[in-house]
Amino acid sequence: MLYRNLKIDEYIPDLKVEDFIIVDTMVVEQVHNDDIGQIINYLKIIGTRTGLILNFKHPKLEWRKITDHPSSPS
């Protein structure tokens, strides 16, 4: 990650599929809006439009598809 052209950190997704989708895995009771906001930020940083949140906490997999569509020009 860059801030004012200085490298301040590095984001390494749990899984990245062919520069098309990133996957974030979790083990939490429930996926919250903060988790969704975080993956939207990751999508912007990496320059990808689609992400998946996979939550392995419960016997049935919980998943959310997140897309970040760039704003259309006015």
URDARA-V126871 format. One line per field, one symbol per residue. ss: DSSP state (H for helix, E for strand, L for the rest). phi: phi as a letter, one per 40 degrees, with the letter a starting at -180 (. if undefined). psi: psi as a letter, one per 20 degrees, with the letter a starting at -180 (. if undefined). Layout:
ss: ???
phi: ???
psi: ???
//
This chain:
ss: LEELLEELLLLLLLEEELLLEEEEEELLLLLLHHHHHHHHHHHHHHLLLEEEEEELLLLLLEEEEEELLLLLLL
phi: .bbfgbcbabbbcdabbffbabbbcabbdacbdcccccccccccccgbbbabbbbccbdcdbabcbbbcccccc
psi: qqoljpphrppoqhppolkhqqppqrnqgqprhhgghghgggggghkqipqpppojhrhpppqpppqopqpqq.
//
